[in-house]
Amino acid sequence: MTHYQVPLYKDVSARWTCQVELENAVYGVYISWNTRAAGWFMELRDATGTPLLSGIRLEPGVLLINRYRVTVPGLPIGDFWVMDTENAPATATLSFANLGERFLLVYTYQETI
């Protein structure tokens, strides 16, 4: 199992993007804070900038893109999830202030042999 930590820049802005290479393909990951929903949301784009998924709420311990795999072509083979570095589900509440500190956005995939 291989893990990749997605760079988070929340100390710079409540909205940012980064390019990540996953299984030899480039994807754009867009992260933004929604004040009304009081949550962080992710959009995933392909290398040409075409949106694949949008409006994905970041939630600790939840596989974020797996449920869309059947209906959305072009998704990476692994999945994104929000890791709680304290491993304390009872207090795992993601907020504006703790993304990138207590909570990390991680991409995980199983390497084929």
N, C-alpha and C positions, 0 to 999 in steps of 0.2 A: 504494500500500500504506500503510495507516494502522496505527500502533503505539500501544498504551496500556500504560503501566507500572502494574501492579496494586500498590497500597500494601502494604508488608510491615511488620509490627509485631513481629518476633521479639525485639527488645530489651525488649519489655514482657511477653511471654508465649510459651510454646511452643505456644499455640493461640489463634487469633483469627479474626474474620470481618470482612468489609467488603462494602459494597454498591457495585457498579459498574454504570454504564450503558453498554451495548454495543448499537449499532445501534438506539437508541431503546427498548430494553427493559432493565429492571433485573434484575440477577442477584446472588445472594449467593455470595461466594467464601469458603470456610472452609479455613483452612490449619492443619495441626497436625503436630507432631513426634512420631514413633513411636519410642520408645527401643528397643524390641525389634527392630524392623526397621532401626533406624538410618537413618531417612529422613523427609523431609517429604512429606506427603500433602495432596491437595486434594479438596474436595467442592464441587460446583456446584449451586446451588438456583435455582429460578425466583423471580419477584417475590412469590409467595404463601408462599414458604418450603419448597415441595415439592422434595425432592432429585431432581436430574436424573442426576447422576453422583456416586459417592463412591469412596474408596479409590484415587484416581489418584495414583500415586507421581510426584513431581517429579523429572525427569531432564533434565540439560542437553542441549539440541539436539533434543529429541524433541517432536513434535506430540502434545499431551496428550489432546485430545478427538476428533480427526478419525476415529479407528477406531470410534467409537461412533455416528457421525452417522446411519447407516442404521437402527439399532435404537432410538435414543433421540430421540423428538420433542421439539421445544422448545429444542434447543441453539442457541447463537448461530452465525452463519454463518462466523465466523473461527475461530481456534484459539489456545490458550494454549501457551506454551513457555518453558523456562527458558534465559535468555540468559547466556552466560559473557562477562563484560565484558573478560576478558583474552584471549578468543578463543584458548585454548590447550587443545584437546581432549585432549592427552596427560595433562594434570594436572587435568582437569575433574571433580573429585570434590565433589559437593554434601555439605555437612555442616551440623550444627546452627549452627555459628559463621559460615558464610560466605553464607547466604541473606540477601539484602538488601544485601550488600557486593559480593562478586565475582559472585554470581549473582542475577539479577532475574527476576521473573515478568512476562512480557509477553503481551499479547493483540494479535494481528495479523489484519487482514482487508483484503481487496481491495475498494476502493470501486467501486461500479457507476457508469457514466456515463449 
